[in-house]
Amino acid sequence: MQRWFFLEDPKRPKYNKRQKKMAEKPPEPEGKILTQIWTFTVNAPDVGPKEKMFVTGSIPELGEWDNNKVLLLDREEGTDLWCKSITIPNTCDILYRYGKCIVNEANSNAIIIRQWETHQQPRIIKETDLHPFTDTYGYQDDKHMVYSGWLTVSTLLQFKFMNNPLKLQSCLAKRLLRIKITPVKLSFGADAQVDDSSLSTDASAGPECGVLVDVSTLHDDPAICVMKPQEQFGRDYKEDDVLLINVTAPNINALAYLVDFYAYSSRAASEDPPCHVGYTYVLPNMFKSSEGALDLPVTCNVKHRPLGTVNIGYLIVNPMPEQLCDLSMSLGKFWDPSWTGLEVGHRGLGASFKTKDGDAIRENTIASLKKAAASGADLLEFDVQLSKDMVPVIYHDFYVCISMKRKREVEHTEMLEVPVKDLTLEHLQKLKVYHLLEGRNQETLFFDDELEEHQPFPTLEETLKKIDPHVGFNVELKWTMELNDGTFELNNPFDMNTYVDKVLETVLKHAGDRRIIFSCFNPDICTMVRQKQNKYPVMFLTI
């Protein structure tokens, strides 16, 4: 086994352990200078409008990696340099990183983290350093490593245009259109009156309010597949494109969303702007759950008559209810070159119901996971669902079978298929439940009722505590997928935000130093996990 999920690797930086506060240090010998003035200076050429640079680090003066306590830097006029002088202790080494943020002008305590450095070894001011130096943002030892996409105080509303969503009149059907979304302020008084500002050009909400709009087209061209600020006339939508428009805002329910459609005239010169042909509105009361789709009318910009319809998918990603991450470490894109190949234990020792006779140990149990770890697995893969009382449990299938005896028929039993989500943890662990294969074939494959670690439905927390911490976990989040006939594997699942929050909370509180990878076949789940935490990588699974 490659001990890539290390606990005792001497090369591993120790920065995740916070330095003791100055007040807690033992007294120093008389005459020794305990503090000094230090000027943090970073060269950052690509800072966007309303963005500011910040520094965070391992000491209280730098916020101890807390994203709410970062130290904002001041820009030197006419340069790309950002600076700040503070008093720091010179009795210990100080670790630090730089990042970009936006401060919400309506709430100065709401700091929106836009980007931050992710080198495994943070920058360091050694105890013996006496003279400040200038850093280059994102670069350390000639390696450029920055990361973005972590919701701390804002909510992400993602609009999705895919599967050729526009159904317009024939005169527009074949023309190349551009799509733009503008968040617009809503104001509801006692008489539900519209704010006067909505009648002016100041009605749109921008970065000064903590509202950001980024756009990306899923394409092989790297110039358009990366999230970038929305342009004046939006982004082209071509046939079979997948266009994503992300709106990040402190309160998405305080905004309406104006969707504009532009097209170029056939007689326009190359430098002419596109013409505004139509629009529609998305109102916050249209969002019924964390995910969904809306069919909306498109209205002509001139005659205000219907032009057709547009189908807009949406995804709402809320920040975690409890902040469990910080800026000390981000492993989202980290991979050590020495990890040349990894042995993965699928569901532990493997899928035990694929063959008629099964395997010696039931899949997705503590016993199976322990045996795989002892056999040299670097990584253990297992599936996580929620019980009815919202406890993350390890199990693959969405349904289980429960044995039911008919009246007056002592021998014969009938198997009832029940969704895992409809049974509490106590039901799952104490009732006699069968795998779907056992229930449908009326055949018991495992006789292990007396063996505690061989029982199905161990909790995720129990699994994190009982398996060797040197072994990594690939935590697959099980979510219902649409089948070829248009039906779903599971109907009426938990709200997506609730499900992801429960799994992340358990992992972030109990994983310790174990290396974790999250994975899922559902792209929206992957987006949620990616945006709700900044510590672990996320893998999108495909067939």
C-alpha positions in Angstrom: 0.0 0.0 0.0 1.3 3.5 -0.9 0.8 5.5 2.3 -0.3 8.5 0.3 -3.0 9.2 2.8 -0.2 10.0 5.3 -0.4 10.8 8.9 3.3 10.6 9.8 5.0 11.7 6.5 7.9 13.9 7.6 7.5 16.0 4.5 4.0 17.0 5.4 3.7 20.6 6.5 2.5 21.1 10.0 0.6 24.3 9.4 -2.8 22.9 10.2 -1.9 23.0 13.9 -2.5 26.6 15.0 0.2 28.5 16.8 -0.4 29.3 20.4 -1.5 32.9 21.1 1.2 35.3 22.3 -0.4 35.6 25.7 -0.1 31.9 26.3 3.7 31.7 25.6 6.1 31.4 28.5 7.9 34.6 29.5 11.0 35.4 27.4 14.4 36.5 28.9 14.6 40.2 29.7 16.1 42.3 26.9 14.8 40.2 24.0 12.5 42.0 21.5 9.3 40.0 21.3 7.6 41.8 18.4 8.4 43.8 15.2 6.7 45.8 12.6 6.3 43.8 9.4 5.0 45.0 6.0 3.2 42.4 3.9 3.6 43.3 0.2 2.3 41.3 -2.7 2.4 42.0 -6.5 -1.1 41.1 -7.8 -1.7 42.3 -11.4 -5.1 40.8 -12.1 -7.4 42.1 -9.4 -10.9 42.7 -10.6 -13.3 45.6 -9.9 -14.3 45.8 -6.3 -11.8 43.0 -5.4 -9.3 43.4 -2.6 -6.2 41.4 -1.7 -5.9 39.9 1.8 -3.5 37.9 3.8 -4.3 35.2 6.3 -2.0 33.1 8.5 -1.2 31.1 11.6 -1.2 33.9 14.2 -4.0 35.8 15.8 -2.9 39.0 14.0 -3.5 37.3 10.7 -6.8 35.7 11.7 -5.5 32.1 12.4 -6.7 31.0 8.9 -10.3 32.1 9.6 -11.9 33.4 6.4 -13.9 36.0 8.5 -10.8 37.5 10.1 -8.5 38.0 7.1 -6.3 41.1 7.0 -7.2 43.4 4.1 -4.3 45.0 2.2 -4.2 48.5 0.7 -3.3 49.1 -2.9 -0.5 51.5 -3.7 -1.9 54.0 -6.1 -0.8 53.5 -9.7 0.8 50.1 -9.1 -0.1 46.4 -8.7 1.3 46.3 -5.2 -0.9 45.6 -2.2 0.6 46.3 1.3 -0.2 46.4 5.0 2.0 47.0 8.0 1.2 45.2 11.3 3.0 44.2 14.5 3.9 40.5 14.5 5.7 38.3 17.1 9.3 37.4 16.3 9.3 34.4 18.7 8.0 31.9 16.2 7.8 31.1 12.5 4.7 32.6 10.9 2.8 30.8 8.1 0.6 32.8 5.7 -1.2 32.9 2.4 -2.7 35.6 0.1 -6.1 35.7 -1.5 -8.7 37.9 -3.2 -12.0 38.9 -1.7 -14.9 41.3 -2.1 -16.3 43.2 0.9 -20.0 43.7 0.7 -20.6 47.5 1.1 -24.0 46.8 2.7 -22.4 44.6 5.3 -18.7 45.2 5.9 -18.5 42.0 8.0 -19.5 39.9 5.0 -16.2 39.0 3.2 -16.7 37.1 0.0 -13.6 34.9 -0.7 -13.0 34.9 -4.4 -9.6 33.2 -4.7 -6.7 32.0 -2.5 -3.3 30.4 -2.7 -3.1 26.6 -2.3 0.5 25.6 -2.1 0.9 22.6 0.3 3.6 24.5 2.2 2.4 28.0 2.9 4.6 31.0 2.8 6.8 31.5 5.9 8.3 34.3 7.9 11.0 32.7 9.9 11.7 33.7 13.4 15.1 35.1 12.3 13.8 37.2 9.4 14.1 40.9 10.0 13.5 42.5 6.6 10.2 42.3 4.8 10.1 41.2 1.2 7.7 41.4 -1.8 5.8 38.3 -2.9 4.1 37.6 -6.2 0.5 36.4 -5.9 -0.1 32.8 -6.7 3.6 32.0 -7.3 5.8 30.1 -4.8 8.9 28.2 -5.8 8.0 29.0 -9.5 4.7 27.1 -9.1 1.4 28.9 -9.7 -1.4 27.4 -7.4 -4.6 29.3 -6.7 -8.1 28.0 -6.1 -11.6 29.5 -6.2 -15.2 28.5 -5.6 -16.0 28.4 -1.9 -19.3 29.8 -0.5 -18.8 31.3 2.9 -21.5 34.0 3.2 -23.2 34.0 -0.2 -25.6 31.7 -2.0 -24.9 30.4 -5.6 -27.8 30.4 -8.1 -26.8 28.6 -11.2 -28.8 29.0 -14.4 -28.4 26.3 -17.0 -29.2 26.6 -20.7 -28.8 23.2 -22.4 -30.5 20.8 -24.8 -31.4 23.7 -27.1 -33.8 25.4 -24.7 -35.0 28.2 -26.9 -38.2 27.7 -29.0 -38.7 31.0 -30.9 -40.5 32.3 -33.9 -39.2 31.1 -37.3 -37.5 34.5 -38.0 -35.2 34.0 -35.0 -35.0 30.2 -34.9 -31.8 30.0 -37.0 -30.0 33.1 -35.7 -27.2 33.1 -33.3 -28.4 34.5 -30.0 -26.6 35.9 -27.0 -28.0 35.4 -23.4 -27.4 37.7 -20.5 -28.8 37.6 -16.9 -29.0 40.7 -14.8 -29.9 40.5 -11.1 -32.4 43.3 -10.3 -33.2 44.6 -6.8 -36.6 43.8 -5.4 -38.3 46.0 -2.7 -41.5 45.0 -1.0 -43.1 47.5 1.4 -46.2 47.2 3.4 -48.3 47.9 0.2 -46.0 45.7 -2.0 -44.8 48.8 -3.9 -41.9 48.6 -6.3 -38.7 50.4 -5.4 -38.3 53.6 -7.4 -34.7 52.4 -8.2 -36.2 49.6 -10.3 -37.2 52.2 -12.9 -33.7 53.5 -13.3 -30.4 52.1 -14.6 -29.3 51.6 -11.0 -31.9 48.8 -10.5 -29.3 46.1 -11.2 -27.4 44.7 -8.2 -23.6 44.5 -8.6 -20.4 43.7 -6.8 -20.8 46.6 -4.3 -23.9 44.7 -3.0 -22.0 41.4 -3.0 -23.8 40.2 -6.2 -21.5 38.7 -8.9 -22.4 37.2 -12.3 -20.0 34.7 -13.9 -20.5 32.7 -17.1 -19.0 29.6 -18.7 -19.7 27.4 -21.7 -18.8 23.8 -21.4 -16.5 23.4 -24.4 -13.1 22.1 -25.3 -12.0 25.8 -25.8 -10.3 26.8 -22.5 -11.0 30.5 -23.3 -14.8 30.0 -22.7 -15.0 26.9 -20.4 -13.6 28.7 -17.4 -15.9 30.9 -15.3 -15.4 34.6 -16.2 -17.3 37.8 -15.4 -20.3 38.3 -17.7 -19.8 40.6 -20.6 -22.0 43.6 -21.6 -24.1 41.6 -24.0 -23.8 38.2 -22.4 -22.5 35.0 -24.1 -23.2 33.3 -27.4 -25.5 30.3 -27.2 -24.9 27.9 -30.1 -26.8 24.7 -30.9 -26.1 21.9 -28.4 -24.1 24.2 -26.1 -24.3 23.9 -22.3 -24.2 27.5 -21.0 -23.8 28.1 -17.2 -24.5 31.5 -15.6 -23.6 31.7 -11.9 -25.2 34.4 -9.8 -23.6 34.7 -6.3 -25.5 36.9 -3.9 -26.0 37.3 -0.1 -29.8 36.8 -0.5 -31.1 35.4 -3.8 -34.7 35.9 -2.7 -34.2 39.7 -2.6 -33.5 39.7 -6.4 -35.3 39.1 -9.6 -33.4 38.0 -12.6 -33.8 39.7 -16.0 -32.9 37.3 -18.9 -32.1 39.3 -22.1 -31.7 37.8 -25.5 -29.6 39.6 -28.2 -29.0 38.9 -31.9 -26.9 40.4 -34.6 -28.6 42.0 -37.6 -27.8 40.5 -41.0 -26.8 44.0 -42.1 -24.7 44.9 -39.1 -21.0 45.7 -39.5 -18.5 43.7 -37.5 -18.1 46.4 -34.9 -21.8 47.0 -34.4 -23.4 45.8 -31.1 -26.1 43.1 -31.1 -29.8 44.1 -31.1 -32.0 43.4 -28.1 -34.7 41.1 -29.3 -36.5 39.8 -26.2 -36.5 39.2 -22.5 -38.1 37.3 -19.7 -38.0 37.5 -15.9 -37.2 34.8 -13.3 -38.7 35.6 -9.9 -37.5 34.1 -6.6 -40.8 32.5 -5.8 -40.4 30.3 -8.8 -37.7 28.3 -7.1 -39.5 25.4 -5.4 -36.5 23.3 -4.4 -32.7 23.3 -4.6 -32.9 22.2 -8.3 -35.4 22.3 -11.1 -36.3 23.7 -14.4 -38.6 26.6 -15.5 -40.5 27.0 -18.8 -40.9 30.8 -19.4 -42.3 33.0 -22.1 -39.9 35.2 -24.1 -41.4 38.7 -24.8 -40.5 40.8 -27.8 -38.5 43.9 -26.7 -40.3 46.2 -29.2 -43.9 45.0 -29.5 -44.0 43.2 -26.1 -45.7 40.2 -27.7 -44.7 36.6 -27.2 -41.7 35.4 -29.2 -41.6 31.9 -27.9 -40.4 30.1 -24.8 -37.2 29.2 -23.0 -36.4 26.3 -20.7 -34.0 27.3 -17.9 -32.6 24.8 -15.4 -31.5 26.1 -12.0 -29.4 25.0 -9.1 -29.3 26.7 -5.7 -26.3 26.1 -3.5 -26.4 27.4 0.0 -23.3 27.8 2.2 -22.8 25.3 5.0 -24.9 26.1 8.1 -21.8 25.7 10.3 -18.5 26.9 8.9 -16.1 23.9 9.3 -13.4 24.9 6.8 -10.6 27.5 6.8 -7.8 28.7 4.6 -5.1 26.6 6.1 -5.2 23.8 3.5 -6.9 23.1 0.2 -6.4 19.7 -1.5 -8.8 20.2 -4.4 -6.1 20.0 -7.1 -3.2 18.4 -5.2 -1.6 15.3 -6.5 1.9 14.1 -5.5 3.9 12.9 -8.6 5.0 9.8 -6.5 1.5 8.5 -6.5 1.9 6.4 -9.6 -1.0 4.1 -9.1 -3.5 3.4 -6.3 -5.2 0.2 -5.2 -8.9 0.9 -4.6 -11.2 -1.3 -2.6 -14.6 -1.0 -4.3 -17.3 -1.2 -1.6 -14.5 -2.6 0.6 -13.6 -6.1 -0.8 -15.9 -5.7 -3.8 -19.5 -5.9 -4.8 -20.7 -9.0 -2.9 -24.0 -9.5 -4.8 -22.7 -9.6 -8.3 -22.4 -13.4 -8.3 -24.9 -16.0 -7.2 -22.8 -17.2 -4.3 -21.7 -13.7 -3.2 -18.4 -13.1 -1.4 -17.3 -14.2 2.0 -17.9 -10.7 3.5 -20.9 -8.5 2.8 -20.1 -5.3 0.8 -20.1 -1.8 2.4 -19.6 -3.1 5.9 -17.0 -2.4 8.5 -15.6 -5.9 8.1 -15.3 -5.6 4.3 -13.6 -2.2 4.6 -11.2 -3.4 7.3 -10.3 -6.5 5.3 -9.6 -4.4 2.2 -7.4 -2.0 4.2 -5.5 -4.9 5.7 -5.0 -6.3 2.1 -3.1 -3.2 1.1 -5.8 -0.9 -0.4 -4.7 2.7 -0.6 -8.3 3.9 -1.0 -11.7 2.6 0.0 -14.7 3.4 -2.0 -18.2 3.2 -0.5 -21.7 4.7 -1.0 -23.4 7.1 1.4 -27.1 7.8 1.7 -29.3 9.3 4.4 -31.6 7.5 6.7 -35.1 8.9 7.5 -33.6 10.7 10.6 -30.9 12.1 8.3 -28.0 10.1 9.5 -25.4 9.3 6.8 -25.2 5.5 6.3 -23.1 3.3 4.1 -25.2 1.4 1.6 -25.3 1.0 -2.2 -28.9 0.4 -3.3 -31.7 2.9 -2.9 -34.1 0.1 -1.7 -34.0 -2.8 0.8 -36.3 -5.7 1.3 -38.1 -6.4 4.6 -39.5 -9.8 5.3 -43.3 -9.9 5.9 -45.1 -13.1 7.0 -48.6 -13.6 5.6 -51.5 -14.4 8.0 -52.0 -18.1 8.6 -48.9 -18.9 6.4 -46.1 -19.6 8.8 -43.6 -20.8 6.2 -44.0 -18.5 3.3 -42.7 -14.9 3.6 -43.3 -11.9 1.3 -40.6 -9.4 0.6 -41.5 -5.7 0.7 -39.2 -3.3 -1.1 -38.7 -0.1 0.9 -36.6 3.0 0.2 -33.6 3.4 2.5 -34.6 7.0 3.0 -38.0 5.9 4.6 -36.4 3.9 7.4 -34.6 5.4 10.5 -31.2 4.3 11.5 -32.7 2.2 14.3 -34.9 0.4 11.7 -32.1 -0.2 9.3 -29.8 -1.6 12.0 -32.3 -3.6 14.0 -34.8 -4.9 11.5 -34.1 -8.0 9.5 -33.5 -6.4 6.1 -32.3 -8.1 2.9 -30.5 -7.0 -0.2 -32.7 -6.6 -3.3 -31.2 -9.6 -4.9 -31.9 -11.7 -1.8 -35.5 -10.5 -1.6 -36.3 -11.0 -5.3 -34.8 -14.4 -5.5 -36.2 -15.5 -2.1 -32.7 -16.6 -1.1 -30.5 -15.6 1.8 -26.8 -15.2 0.8 -25.3 -14.2 4.2 -25.7 -15.8 7.6 -23.8 -13.2 9.7 -26.5 -11.9 12.0 -24.3 -12.5 15.1 -21.2 -10.7 13.7 -21.5 -7.0 14.5 -19.0 -5.6 12.0 -20.6 -7.7 9.2 -23.9 -5.9 9.5 -25.1 -3.5 6.8 -25.7 0.2 7.3 -22.7 1.3 9.4 -22.9 5.0 9.8 -20.4 7.3 8.1 -19.1 8.6 11.4 -18.5 5.0 12.7 -16.6 4.2 9.5 -14.4 7.2 9.8 -13.5 6.2 13.4 -13.0 2.5 12.9 -10.9 2.2 9.7 -7.1 2.7 9.7 -6.6 6.5 9.3 -3.7 5.9 6.9 -6.2 4.6 4.3 -8.0 7.2 2.2 -11.8 7.2 1.5 -13.6 7.8 -1.8 -17.0 8.9 -0.5 -19.5 8.4 -3.3 -22.7 10.4 -2.7 -25.6 8.3 -3.9 -28.2 10.5 -5.7 -31.1 9.5 -7.9 -30.4 9.6 -11.6 -32.8 9.8 -14.5 -33.3 6.6 -16.5 -33.7 6.1 -20.2 -37.5 6.0 -19.9 -37.6 9.3 -18.2 -38.2 7.9 -14.7 -35.8 8.2 -11.7 -34.1 5.6 -9.6 -35.7 7.1 -6.5 -38.6 9.4 -6.2 -38.9 12.3 -3.8 -35.4 12.3 -2.3 -34.2 14.6 0.4 -33.6 18.2 -0.5 -30.2 18.3 -2.2 -28.7 21.0 0.0 -29.8 19.1 3.2 -28.3 15.8 1.9 -24.9 17.3 1.0 -24.7 19.3 4.2 -25.3 16.2 6.4 -22.5 14.2 4.6 -20.0 17.1 4.6 -20.7 17.9 8.3 -19.9 14.3 9.3 -16.7 14.2 7.2 -15.4 17.6 8.1 -15.9 16.9 11.8 -14.5 13.3 12.0 -12.1 12.8 9.1 -9.1 14.2 10.9 -6.0 13.9 8.8 -7.4 11.2 6.6 -7.3 11.9 2.9 -10.8 12.1 1.4 -12.2 12.3 -2.2 -15.8 12.9 -2.9 -17.4 11.5 -6.0 -20.9 11.3 -7.6 -22.5 10.6 -11.0 -24.8 13.7 -10.6 -23.1 16.9 -11.8 -25.2 19.1 -9.5 -24.1 17.1 -6.4 -20.5 17.6 -7.6 -21.1 21.4 -7.9 -22.6 21.5 -4.4 -19.7 19.6 -2.8 -17.2 21.8 -4.7 -18.8 25.0 -3.6 -19.7 24.2 0.1 -16.1 23.2 1.2 -12.6 24.1 0.1 -10.6 21.2 1.6 -11.2 18.0 -0.4 -11.2 17.2 -4.2 -14.4 16.3 -6.0 -14.6 13.7 -8.8 -17.4 13.7 -11.4 -18.2 10.1 -12.3 -19.3 9.0 -15.8 -20.1 5.7 -17.5 
